């Protein structure tokens, strides 16, 4: 699946309004063989090293997106090339050379003068994108196709600034389509940014769908991801009889270290059919299978969970 890595070095250390940022006239590019047939791995860089505006974009793109570059050019040795990367927000004019399927060179950037008008045709009014925001959208390949896809999936119409924010956070056309294909058509486009920031990807959603938890809100998806409640964890818990309708119970169980292995260990020590609340309490008090076995070995018979916890709290070793 297409995956974009967008890095802004030290962006939090020097917050600057986008309107004040200087749009670079060019930068560097690198092309390597892609993992899929007909695709290449494209890396684009600009800005000074260790500078706040340093950008490193890496993505698998179809060869057809590189206008003027052929497969024959890529197979050459020491071949000089010239091609364009044409996107709705702007164009990168690239020069460089190829050697054994790998290529590198420099590009110059030119904003698309009709982009703002095309946004307006799609109902995106209000402040137009700044030059910096349009550059961001060009680099991330966020443009008119994404706007059309959002409209198709009944999202609220984003502003130009929100589109730029989506670009910076890796919410592109493929991400929106992949999320939509798994049943998620969220009204607010900024919810996609929230999900992306928290690592909610199509594979994570698919794992939840397979576990029977569908049509969740963006905040729920982000919270589950943050707390490590994925499809595998849910499936393990369901197999042991724990499938609460309220996912918050699973989040709390995960946070308290209650997982399948812990539940099985207590079952082996004779404590079966405990509720999630009881399991959390046992975990919080350091009750383990080994401790329960030691309690029984000292002649306490078959103590209740409360008795085991009291003995643990009193320091019985």
ABEGO torsion letter per residue (X at the ends): XBBBBBBBBGAAABBBBAAABBBBABBBBBBBBBABBGBBBBBBBBEBBGBAABBBBBBBBBAAABBGBBAAAAABBGBBBBBBBBBAAEBBBBBEBBBGGBBBEBBBBBBBAAAAAAAAAAGBBEBBBBAAAAAAAAAAGBBAAAAAAAAAAGBBBBBAAAAAAAAAAGBBAAAAAAAAAAGBBBABAAAAAAAAAAGBBAAAAAAAAAAGBBGBBAAAAAAAAAAGBBAAAAAAAAAAGBBBABAAAAAAAAAAGBBAAAAAAAAAAGBBGBBAAAAAAAAAAGBBAAAAAAAAAAGAEBBBAAAAAAAAAAGBX
